[in-house]
Amino acid sequence: MVLPPTLYIIYHVSTKTEENPHQHQLDITDDTASVAAAIDDWVAIVGGGSDGPEGQFDALYQIATQGVGWRADSTKIVIWIGDAPAHDPVPDAATGSGYDILESDVVSALVAAGIRVIAISLDTGGYPAGTDDDPNIGGGDYAAAYGIVEDGALGQATRITDATGGVYLFAATPEEAVEAIMEGLQALSTDVWWTVEADAGLNVTLDPEVMYDVPSGTTVGFTETIEVTADPSVSTTLTATVTFWANSYPEEGAMLGEETITITVMAIDIKPWSYPNSINTKSNGVVPVAILGSDTFDVTSVDVTTLSFGPGGATPAHDLTDPDVYADHLVQPWLVNPLDPEPEWYYFTANEDDYVDLVVHFHQKDTGLAPGDTEACLTGELTDGTAFSACDSVRIVK
């Protein structure tokens, strides 16, 4: 499943007096023209920067706490590119937000939002270790401007990426940034799990329940068990949808894809219109077996050339490939006085409902049924090649 590209645009104002230095410009989108227009609005003011540390803790915190257009079922990834560590704290006086922001606040907000951070660290000459460098080296501008104590420690980006399940990478040149981003995306891991919605009477489970920390690009396999728990009185089609998810289990995840399972449950009635289903082993006659249709199963979808009944594998006694013969074996309801305002059904079907059934006859001598047998089964295929087997009780008479 290929998801559209997602971008979060912020406006980085390098100043000591401007309120709201990081402003949300554009919701997540795959509209590249809108992205380009938003980037074109970026400017560097107050000398164009060239100092450090920087205020990226505020940007990361705002991304985690603002509504930025994340899809409800998305995997949230933020790519952080920088060449200097972050101020710690980012004081209220610098942002006008009403609170100071510490590294611990950033981590808590990102984790709570389910965001993974990929940090691409660059060395442009000021801080050799980039975003992992010491924020107390070359700093002091926040202290001078706002009267705070500069704090923080080496390894900010590594700690944040570790805490969020992301990746820290070091790109020596700007040209390597794109390659580093792609490498970081491939290096991410995710939990993969599944959910099932199934019709009553159909039970679908997979093993294991969840696969943890699956590396990106890995193909995973689940063992799937499909169990029909229904004992239908008519043939019916049951469906189930298995949805696969990725993210941090058991949080709401990003949908990877769906599998649709369709099961046709066949129902037969041996010797319809009678019970118990007594079969005389000395008889030279035929055993009628009704395949019961329903609103979800059309008996004409049965490939009559594949039918086999009983342990002896008896084949139909009549040539059901002959259209006229076949028509005689399709039993269906008839209307009594169809012109009556409230016409009544005369049930001519095998189980007295208003769906067409198929009654097939088998020579008793060919069925292989013998004293002691309590069940007999019909096997065959549908016209689409789907194999089936259905059974009913019998009482063998010597």
N, C-alpha and C positions, 0 to 999 in steps of 0.2 A: 504494500500500500504506500503510495508516494504522497506525502503531504506537501502543500504549497509552502514556499519560502515565507518566513515570518521575520519581521523587523520591528524593533522598538526604537523610535527616534527620540533622542533627548537633545536639549539645547544646553551646552556646557558654557557657562559664563565664568570666565576667569577674572574674578573681582572680589574685593573684600567688602564691598558695600551693597552690591546688588542683591535684592531679596529674591528668593526662589531661584537659585543658580541653576537648578536642573528642572527644566520644564518639559512636560509630556507634549510632544508635537503631533504624533500620528499613531493611531491604533495599529496593532499587528495587521499586516496586509500582504498580499502578493501583487499589488499594483505598483510596479516598478517606477512608473511615471510619478506617482505620488511620493514615493520614497526619494526619488531624485530631486523633486521640488523641495521637499523638506530639508534635505542635505544642503541644497543650494542656499538655504536661509541661514546656515551656520556662519557665525563670525567669531573671531577672537578679538577681545577688547582688552583695554587696560594693559597695553604693552605687548599683547600677544602671548602672554604666559611666560615661558622660560624660567619658571621657578618650581619649587617643590617643597614639601609634599603637595598632593592634590586633594580635591574634595570628592573623590569617587565614592566614598562611603555613603554620601547623601544620594548620589545617583542610584546605587544599588538598593538602598533602602526604599527610595521612591518607587522603583520598578517593582519591588516586592509588595508594597503596600497600596499602590494605586491600582485602579482598574485600567488596564492597558490593552484590553481586547483579547485576552487569552481565550482560545476555544475551550469550552467546558471539558472536552475529552482529550486535551492536548498534553503532550510532554513539554514542560516549560524549560527552555534553555536560554541562558543569557551568556553572551560572549563579551568578555571584559578585556579590552586591549589598552595597555598603558605602559609608560616608561618610568613611572615614579610611584612610590608608596603613597598611602592615603593618610591625610590628617586624622588623628585620633586623640580627642574627639573632634567631630564637626559641630561647632557650637551653634546654639539657637541664633545668636547674633549674626552668624554668617549666612544663615538660610532663611530666617524669618519663619521657621516652621513651628516654633513653640517648644522645641525640645532639643537637647544635645543628642548626637548620634555617636555611639561607640561601636567598635568592631563587634562586640557581643550582640548589640542591637541588630546589626546588619545580618549576622549569622542567624539569629533567631527568626528574623523576618523572612529571609530567603528559605529557610527550612520549613517554616509554617506555610509558605506559599507553594511549596513543592517545586522550587526552582533549582536547577542545577547550573553551576557556573563553570564555564570554560575560560580560564585566564590565559591570555597571550601576553607574555611579558617581553618588552623590547628594551634594548640598551642603546640609547641615543647619546650617551656621554655623561649625563648627569648622575645617574644611579646605575652602576654596573649590574646590580641584581634586579633592576626594574621594579615591578610592583612588589617584589619580595624584599626589597632593600629596607634599610633602617629609616623609619619615618622621622627620627630625631636628628638625622644628619641633614644639614642645610635647611632645616625648618626654622620655626620661630616666628613666621609672619602672622600666623593666627594668634600666637601669644601676644605679639606686639599690637595687633589690631583689636583683639577682643579681651585681652587680659586673662587668658586661660593658660593652663599648663599643658604644653605639648606632651603627648604620651605615645604609646604604641611600641611594637617590637618587630624585629625581623620576621619575615615569613607570612605577612598578612594574606597574600594571594593563595599561598599553599594551604593555609589553615581554612580559608573560606571554601576553596574548591574541595578539600577533603571533607569538610562538614556537610556540603551540599551534594556529595556524590559526583562531583565534576572532575575536571582535569586541569592541572597546571602545566603549561608549556612555555618554553623560552625560544623566541624567534630572534635571531641575531640581527636581522635586517627587516625593514618593512615589507620587502618583496616576499619574505617567507611567511607573512601573516596568513594569507589565504590557505597555503598548504598546511600551516599549523592548525588553523581552524578545522579543516577537513580531518586532520589527524586526530584532533580532540574529539570531534563528533564520532569518529570511528572507535575511539577509546572508551566512550561512555558505556556503562552497563545499565541494565534495566531488569526489573522483575517482569515476568510474563505469566499471565494466568488466564482463566477462562470462566465464562458464565454460560448457563444453558436455560433456554425457554423451550418447553416441550409440551405437546398435547398430553392430556391425561391418558395414562396407559402406556406411555413411552418414557423410559428412564435412560438418560445418557449421562455417563460420568467419564472423566478423564483422569489419568494418573501421570504425574503427580498433580496436586491441586495448584501448585505454583512453582515456577522455577525462578530462583533468586539470582541476582547479579549476572545476568546473561550478557556477555560482551556484544557490542553493536556489530551487526553483520553476521551473527551466528544463527544457524538454522537449528531450531529446537523441535523435539518430537514428544508427543504425549501418547500414551496408550489409551485408546478409546474403547469403552464398553457400552454396547447398546442392548438394552433389555426391554422386551415387550412384556408388560405386566398385565395388560388387558386380556380379557377372554371374550372377544366380541361375539355377538349373536349374528352379525353380518360381516362380510368382508369390508374392510375400511382402510383408509390411508392416514397414517399418523406422521406428523412432521415435528422436527426439533431444529432449533437454531443455536449453534455454538458460536459465541463471540469471544475472540481473543483480545486481551488487553496488555498494554505495556505501561509501566511507570513504577511507582513505589507501592507495592501491595500492602494493604488492601485499599489504598486510596483510589478515588476515581481516576481511571487511566485513559490513555489514548488508544482508541480502537485500532487494532492491527488488521482485522479482517473477520469474516464470518464464514461458517460452514453450515449448509442446510442439509439436513438428513431427512429423507423421505422413506418411510417403511410401509409397505402394503401388508396388512395382516389378513390372511385369507381365512374365511369361515366356510365350512362345508356341513352338509346334513346328509348322512348316509340313510338311504331309504326314507326320503322325505314323506311327510304326511302319515308317518307311523312311528311308534315308540313302544318298547325298545327296538333297537335296530337288529332284529333277529335274522341270522343268515344260516341257511341249512346247507351243510357241506355236501349233501347228497343231491342238491338241486342242480339241474342243468340250465337254469334260467340266468337272468342278469341281475346285477345289483345296481340300482340307481344311486347316483351321488350328485347332490345339488351343490353348485358353487353359488353362494349367496351374494347378490349384488347389494349396493347401497347408494346413498347420495354421493359418496366419495370414491366408489369403485364400480367401474363398468365391466360387466362380465365379458363383453366382447373383446376386451383387451387380453384375454387368455389365449395363448397359442395352443389350440386343441391337438396339434400333432405331437406335443411333448407330454401329454398327460399319461400318468402311470399310477395304478391303484393297487394297494395291498402289498404284502411281502413278495408276492409272485410277480409284481410289475405288470399287471393286466393293462392292456391298452383299450381304448374305446371300442365297444362292440359295433358301433355304427360309423359310417364314413362321414365324419363331421366336416370334412373339407368340401363336401357337396353342399352348396348353398341351401338347397331345399331341405335336405336332411338336417342341416345345422339349424335352420329356422324352426323346425319342428321341436328342437330341443331347448329353445329359448322360451321359457315360460314367463308370462307377464300378466298383469291384472287386466281385466276387461270391465268396461262400464255396463251397468245394467240401466237401460233406458237413459242414454246420455242426454235426451231432450228434457228430462225431468228437471225442474228448478233446483232440486237438491239430489243429483244423481248419486247412487250408491255404487261402491266398488264391489265387484265379484272377484275375490282373491283367487287367482289361478296360479300364483307364484308358489314356490316351494315352502316359503315360511309366512305366507299370508301378509305380506306388506305390499307397498306399491312400487317396488323396484324389480327390474327384470333379473331373473336367475337363470343359470345354465345347468340343465340336468343331463348328466352323461351316464351311459350304461356300460357296465363291464361284465363279461362272462364270469359267473361265480367260480367256475372251475379254474380260471386263470388267475384268480386273486391271490392264491396261496394261503388263504385264511384257514386256520385249523383250530380244533378244540383248545381252549385255554387262552386264545386271543381275546383281548378286551378292547382293543383299539385298532383302527385301520386308518391309513394315511394316504392322501392324494398328493402327488408331486407333479411339478410341471414348470413351465415358464410363461411369462407374459410376452406379448409381442415385442416388447423392447429388450427382451433377453433376461429380465429379472427372474431369478429362480424363486419358487415358493414351495412350501409344504404345509398341509393342513390336515388335521386328524379329527376323528369323531369316534364315539364309543360304538362297540358292536357286542352282540350276544350270539355266540356260535352254538348252533343246534346240530347234533350229530345226525 
